[in-house]
Every structure is written in C-alpha cells, then in structure tokens.
C-alpha cells in the first residue's frame, strides 16, 4: 500500500461517536451526511490495533502533520498496527461518507485467539514487532453488521451491550477466510446484488423523503419481493423502511431548524408534513420537545 503525499488543508472539525465496550476495546462511528469534509481526531497509542471500515463514501487518514495520506474507499477496510510508534487518528471524512472503527489493545486482541494467534499473520512471532497495514473488501455479511452499528436507534441503555456483540461479530467475519465467508445467515442476502438493491431502496426513500413511494412501489423499483424488501431492510439497517425514514426525516428537520433559515412550518413541508401540527407531533415524539422549544434551547 502506498502512502501518498498531500497538502495540509483547513477543514471543519467533527466528532466521533465513541462507545467503550470494555477496558482496551472501543468503537468509533461517524456519519458525514453534509456537503463539507469533516476532520476527526482521536489519540491512539502504539499498544492498539485499529480496524477501519468505510461502508459509504470515502475518507483519508493523515499522517506526519498532514504530509501523507492513506485513503479508504467505500466497501473497503483498513487494518493499522505499529508497535514502534503511536498512530493517532487524524481522519478527513468526505461528504456523504460513513465510517466505523474498532480499536482494541494488542493484549486483549491476542487473548481472543490464544493458542491460535499464529492464524493472524501479524501476530506471528516473526511479525509481532513489525508495523502492519492491510486493506481489504467488506463482505455483504460485514456490511450488514456495519450498517447496524452506524444506524443504531435502540434504547441507549443497551447501546454498549449491543455494540459489544456486533464488534465481536465484525472481528469474527473479518478474520473468517473460509469459502462461505460472504454468505449471509438469511438466504435473501446471499449475494451482493441483493445487498446493493437494499442500499438502493434506502437511497430512493431518502431522495424522496417528502413524498416517499409505497412499500410495493419501492419493492418494484429495486426488483425485490415485498417480503424480501421488508426483511432485508430490517436486517441491514436495523429498522423497518418507514421507521428508518422517520428517523432520517427528523434528523434533517433538526438540522434545518438549527440553521435558522426556515420557520417550523417550512421545515415540516420540506420533510413531508402537510400541516404544522402533524410535524410538531412527530418532532415531539422523536425528541421529546416541540420544534420551537428546541430552537430556543439550541440558540
């Protein structure tokens, strides 16, 4: 893998959503649904291994005060490990990009494999003191787990537990190199074609959030049966089509309100509510407060 020289750029700061799973193991997620590049930073010392997964868009890891970059593209993964020096994360997350990172101490990671550690190339006796970079493809089964992590919308009280289970599942899939590694547990997700169709369904409802198609129209558009659309969408995105769309619309509404460029009725219309009262009720259901009170609290 080549490190490419790049110029230092001034970009707006963002923030990872960090979930600590246990001592020496945490997950970082970031969604950049805007039109500007975000820069995200996190100190990581040399005792940690980093697994990065880009399930949408692209990003660049910057090293040596921005003099060098290492790109990660959609549906690819990147493993970084250097026992000789710290590898702090300085990430440029490009517009409309999503990234999930697992960061785990070498001690904890080695313990996962125990006597079978030689199965992992960079943990062999010959390589354990050498730096290690590896890029790879994200399989459909890994894509399911990544989308479940990035689209988490369950009760926050179980977030750490949920992420812990998914993180270990993701590591297992990452190191599973059998012939069946890409086969999903559910038969309708056996190939990448159906996963791509479900991603297309998500893009269609987002693009038409004010007037979304019916489930049957959506199923016809992506050439999947209604049953496979409903079951597959929930498997990948962790929620039904319209529950996912509701959460997306409310997030868009929140950002529009914060911008100060639109009044409550205008925001409601933009996200598909024909009356202000319906929008206010929906917003309160999601955020526990009315749009007006939210604006006041945010200003």
Secondary structure as a PSIPRED ss2 file (coil, helix, strand):
# PSIPRED VFORMAT (PSIPRED V4.0)

   1 X C   1.000  0.000  0.000
   2 X C   1.000  0.000  0.000
   3 X C   1.000  0.000  0.000
   4 X E   0.000  0.000  1.000
   5 X E   0.000  0.000  1.000
   6 X C   1.000  0.000  0.000
   7 X C   1.000  0.000  0.000
   8 X C   1.000  0.000  0.000
   9 X C   1.000  0.000  0.000
  10 X C   1.000  0.000  0.000
  11 X C   1.000  0.000  0.000
  12 X C   1.000  0.000  0.000
  13 X E   0.000  0.000  1.000
  14 X C   1.000  0.000  0.000
  15 X C   1.000  0.000  0.000
  16 X C   1.000  0.000  0.000
  17 X E   0.000  0.000  1.000
  18 X E   0.000  0.000  1.000
  19 X E   0.000  0.000  1.000
  20 X E   0.000  0.000  1.000
  21 X E   0.000  0.000  1.000
  22 X E   0.000  0.000  1.000
  23 X C   1.000  0.000  0.000
  24 X C   1.000  0.000  0.000
  25 X E   0.000  0.000  1.000
  26 X E   0.000  0.000  1.000
  27 X E   0.000  0.000  1.000
  28 X E   0.000  0.000  1.000
  29 X E   0.000  0.000  1.000
  30 X E   0.000  0.000  1.000
  31 X E   0.000  0.000  1.000
  32 X E   0.000  0.000  1.000
  33 X C   1.000  0.000  0.000
  34 X C   1.000  0.000  0.000
  35 X C   1.000  0.000  0.000
  36 X C   1.000  0.000  0.000
  37 X C   1.000  0.000  0.000
  38 X E   0.000  0.000  1.000
  39 X E   0.000  0.000  1.000
  40 X E   0.000  0.000  1.000
  41 X E   0.000  0.000  1.000
  42 X E   0.000  0.000  1.000
  43 X C   1.000  0.000  0.000
  44 X C   1.000  0.000  0.000
  45 X C   1.000  0.000  0.000
  46 X C   1.000  0.000  0.000
  47 X C   1.000  0.000  0.000
  48 X E   0.000  0.000  1.000
  49 X E   0.000  0.000  1.000
  50 X E   0.000  0.000  1.000
  51 X E   0.000  0.000  1.000
  52 X E   0.000  0.000  1.000
  53 X E   0.000  0.000  1.000
  54 X E   0.000  0.000  1.000
  55 X E   0.000  0.000  1.000
  56 X E   0.000  0.000  1.000
  57 X C   1.000  0.000  0.000
  58 X E   0.000  0.000  1.000
  59 X E   0.000  0.000  1.000
  60 X E   0.000  0.000  1.000
  61 X E   0.000  0.000  1.000
  62 X E   0.000  0.000  1.000
  63 X E   0.000  0.000  1.000
  64 X C   1.000  0.000  0.000
  65 X C   1.000  0.000  0.000
  66 X C   1.000  0.000  0.000
  67 X C   1.000  0.000  0.000
  68 X E   0.000  0.000  1.000
  69 X E   0.000  0.000  1.000
  70 X E   0.000  0.000  1.000
  71 X E   0.000  0.000  1.000
  72 X E   0.000  0.000  1.000
  73 X E   0.000  0.000  1.000
  74 X C   1.000  0.000  0.000
  75 X C   1.000  0.000  0.000
  76 X E   0.000  0.000  1.000
  77 X E   0.000  0.000  1.000
  78 X E   0.000  0.000  1.000
  79 X E   0.000  0.000  1.000
  80 X E   0.000  0.000  1.000
  81 X E   0.000  0.000  1.000
  82 X C   1.000  0.000  0.000
  83 X C   1.000  0.000  0.000
  84 X C   1.000  0.000  0.000
  85 X C   1.000  0.000  0.000
  86 X C   1.000  0.000  0.000
  87 X C   1.000  0.000  0.000
  88 X C   1.000  0.000  0.000
  89 X E   0.000  0.000  1.000
  90 X E   0.000  0.000  1.000
  91 X E   0.000  0.000  1.000
  92 X E   0.000  0.000  1.000
  93 X E   0.000  0.000  1.000
  94 X C   1.000  0.000  0.000
  95 X C   1.000  0.000  0.000
  96 X C   1.000  0.000  0.000
  97 X E   0.000  0.000  1.000
  98 X E   0.000  0.000  1.000
  99 X E   0.000  0.000  1.000
 100 X E   0.000  0.000  1.000
 101 X E   0.000  0.000  1.000
 102 X E   0.000  0.000  1.000
 103 X E   0.000  0.000  1.000
 104 X E   0.000  0.000  1.000
 105 X E   0.000  0.000  1.000
 106 X H   0.000  1.000  0.000
 107 X H   0.000  1.000  0.000
 108 X H   0.000  1.000  0.000
 109 X H   0.000  1.000  0.000
 110 X H   0.000  1.000  0.000
 111 X H   0.000  1.000  0.000
 112 X H   0.000  1.000  0.000
 113 X H   0.000  1.000  0.000
 114 X H   0.000  1.000  0.000
 115 X H   0.000  1.000  0.000
 116 X H   0.000  1.000  0.000
 117 X H   0.000  1.000  0.000
 118 X H   0.000  1.000  0.000
 119 X H   0.000  1.000  0.000
 120 X C   1.000  0.000  0.000
 121 X H   0.000  1.000  0.000
 122 X H   0.000  1.000  0.000
 123 X H   0.000  1.000  0.000
 124 X C   1.000  0.000  0.000
 125 X C   1.000  0.000  0.000
 126 X C   1.000  0.000  0.000
 127 X C   1.000  0.000  0.000
 128 X C   1.000  0.000  0.000
 129 X C   1.000  0.000  0.000
 130 X C   1.000  0.000  0.000
 131 X C   1.000  0.000  0.000
 132 X E   0.000  0.000  1.000
 133 X E   0.000  0.000  1.000
 134 X E   0.000  0.000  1.000
 135 X E   0.000  0.000  1.000
 136 X E   0.000  0.000  1.000
 137 X E   0.000  0.000  1.000
 138 X C   1.000  0.000  0.000
 139 X C   1.000  0.000  0.000
 140 X H   0.000  1.000  0.000
 141 X H   0.000  1.000  0.000
 142 X H   0.000  1.000  0.000
 143 X H   0.000  1.000  0.000
 144 X H   0.000  1.000  0.000
 145 X H   0.000  1.000  0.000
 146 X H   0.000  1.000  0.000
 147 X H   0.000  1.000  0.000
 148 X H   0.000  1.000  0.000
 149 X H   0.000  1.000  0.000
 150 X H   0.000  1.000  0.000
 151 X C   1.000  0.000  0.000
 152 X C   1.000  0.000  0.000
 153 X C   1.000  0.000  0.000
 154 X C   1.000  0.000  0.000
 155 X C   1.000  0.000  0.000
 156 X H   0.000  1.000  0.000
 157 X H   0.000  1.000  0.000
 158 X H   0.000  1.000  0.000
 159 X H   0.000  1.000  0.000
 160 X H   0.000  1.000  0.000
 161 X H   0.000  1.000  0.000
 162 X H   0.000  1.000  0.000
 163 X H   0.000  1.000  0.000
 164 X H   0.000  1.000  0.000
 165 X H   0.000  1.000  0.000
 166 X H   0.000  1.000  0.000
 167 X H   0.000  1.000  0.000
 168 X H   0.000  1.000  0.000
 169 X H   0.000  1.000  0.000
 170 X H   0.000  1.000  0.000
 171 X H   0.000  1.000  0.000
 172 X H   0.000  1.000  0.000
 173 X H   0.000  1.000  0.000
 174 X H   0.000  1.000  0.000
 175 X H   0.000  1.000  0.000
 176 X C   1.000  0.000  0.000
 177 X C   1.000  0.000  0.000
 178 X C   1.000  0.000  0.000
 179 X C   1.000  0.000  0.000
 180 X C   1.000  0.000  0.000
 181 X C   1.000  0.000  0.000
 182 X C   1.000  0.000  0.000
 183 X C   1.000  0.000  0.000
 184 X C   1.000  0.000  0.000
 185 X C   1.000  0.000  0.000
 186 X C   1.000  0.000  0.000
 187 X H   0.000  1.000  0.000
 188 X H   0.000  1.000  0.000
 189 X H   0.000  1.000  0.000
 190 X C   1.000  0.000  0.000
 191 X C   1.000  0.000  0.000
 192 X H   0.000  1.000  0.000
 193 X H   0.000  1.000  0.000
 194 X H   0.000  1.000  0.000
 195 X H   0.000  1.000  0.000
 196 X H   0.000  1.000  0.000
 197 X H   0.000  1.000  0.000
 198 X H   0.000  1.000  0.000
 199 X H   0.000  1.000  0.000
 200 X H   0.000  1.000  0.000
 201 X H   0.000  1.000  0.000
 202 X H   0.000  1.000  0.000
 203 X H   0.000  1.000  0.000
 204 X H   0.000  1.000  0.000
 205 X H   0.000  1.000  0.000
 206 X H   0.000  1.000  0.000
 207 X H   0.000  1.000  0.000
 208 X C   1.000  0.000  0.000
 209 X H   0.000  1.000  0.000
 210 X H   0.000  1.000  0.000
 211 X H   0.000  1.000  0.000
 212 X C   1.000  0.000  0.000
 213 X C   1.000  0.000  0.000
 214 X C   1.000  0.000  0.000
 215 X H   0.000  1.000  0.000
 216 X H   0.000  1.000  0.000
 217 X H   0.000  1.000  0.000
 218 X H   0.000  1.000  0.000
 219 X H   0.000  1.000  0.000
 220 X H   0.000  1.000  0.000
 221 X H   0.000  1.000  0.000
 222 X H   0.000  1.000  0.000
 223 X C   1.000  0.000  0.000
 224 X C   1.000  0.000  0.000
 225 X C   1.000  0.000  0.000
 226 X H   0.000  1.000  0.000
 227 X H   0.000  1.000  0.000
 228 X H   0.000  1.000  0.000
 229 X H   0.000  1.000  0.000
 230 X H   0.000  1.000  0.000
 231 X H   0.000  1.000  0.000
 232 X H   0.000  1.000  0.000
 233 X H   0.000  1.000  0.000
 234 X H   0.000  1.000  0.000
 235 X H   0.000  1.000  0.000
 236 X H   0.000  1.000  0.000
 237 X H   0.000  1.000  0.000
 238 X C   1.000  0.000  0.000
 239 X C   1.000  0.000  0.000
 240 X C   1.000  0.000  0.000
 241 X H   0.000  1.000  0.000
 242 X H   0.000  1.000  0.000
 243 X H   0.000  1.000  0.000
 244 X H   0.000  1.000  0.000
 245 X H   0.000  1.000  0.000
 246 X H   0.000  1.000  0.000
 247 X H   0.000  1.000  0.000
 248 X H   0.000  1.000  0.000
 249 X H   0.000  1.000  0.000
 250 X H   0.000  1.000  0.000
 251 X H   0.000  1.000  0.000
 252 X H   0.000  1.000  0.000
 253 X H   0.000  1.000  0.000
 254 X H   0.000  1.000  0.000
 255 X H   0.000  1.000  0.000
 256 X H   0.000  1.000  0.000
 257 X H   0.000  1.000  0.000
 258 X H   0.000  1.000  0.000
 259 X H   0.000  1.000  0.000
 260 X C   1.000  0.000  0.000
 261 X C   1.000  0.000  0.000
 262 X C   1.000  0.000  0.000
 263 X C   1.000  0.000  0.000
 264 X H   0.000  1.000  0.000
 265 X H   0.000  1.000  0.000
 266 X H   0.000  1.000  0.000
 267 X H   0.000  1.000  0.000
 268 X H   0.000  1.000  0.000
 269 X H   0.000  1.000  0.000
 270 X H   0.000  1.000  0.000
 271 X C   1.000  0.000  0.000
 272 X C   1.000  0.000  0.000
 273 X C   1.000  0.000  0.000
 274 X C   1.000  0.000  0.000
 275 X C   1.000  0.000  0.000
 276 X H   0.000  1.000  0.000
 277 X H   0.000  1.000  0.000
 278 X H   0.000  1.000  0.000
 279 X H   0.000  1.000  0.000
 280 X H   0.000  1.000  0.000
 281 X H   0.000  1.000  0.000
 282 X H   0.000  1.000  0.000
 283 X H   0.000  1.000  0.000
 284 X H   0.000  1.000  0.000
 285 X H   0.000  1.000  0.000
 286 X H   0.000  1.000  0.000
 287 X H   0.000  1.000  0.000
 288 X C   1.000  0.000  0.000
 289 X C   1.000  0.000  0.000
 290 X C   1.000  0.000  0.000
 291 X H   0.000  1.000  0.000
 292 X H   0.000  1.000  0.000
 293 X H   0.000  1.000  0.000
 294 X H   0.000  1.000  0.000
 295 X H   0.000  1.000  0.000
 296 X H   0.000  1.000  0.000
 297 X H   0.000  1.000  0.000
 298 X H   0.000  1.000  0.000
 299 X C   1.000  0.000  0.000
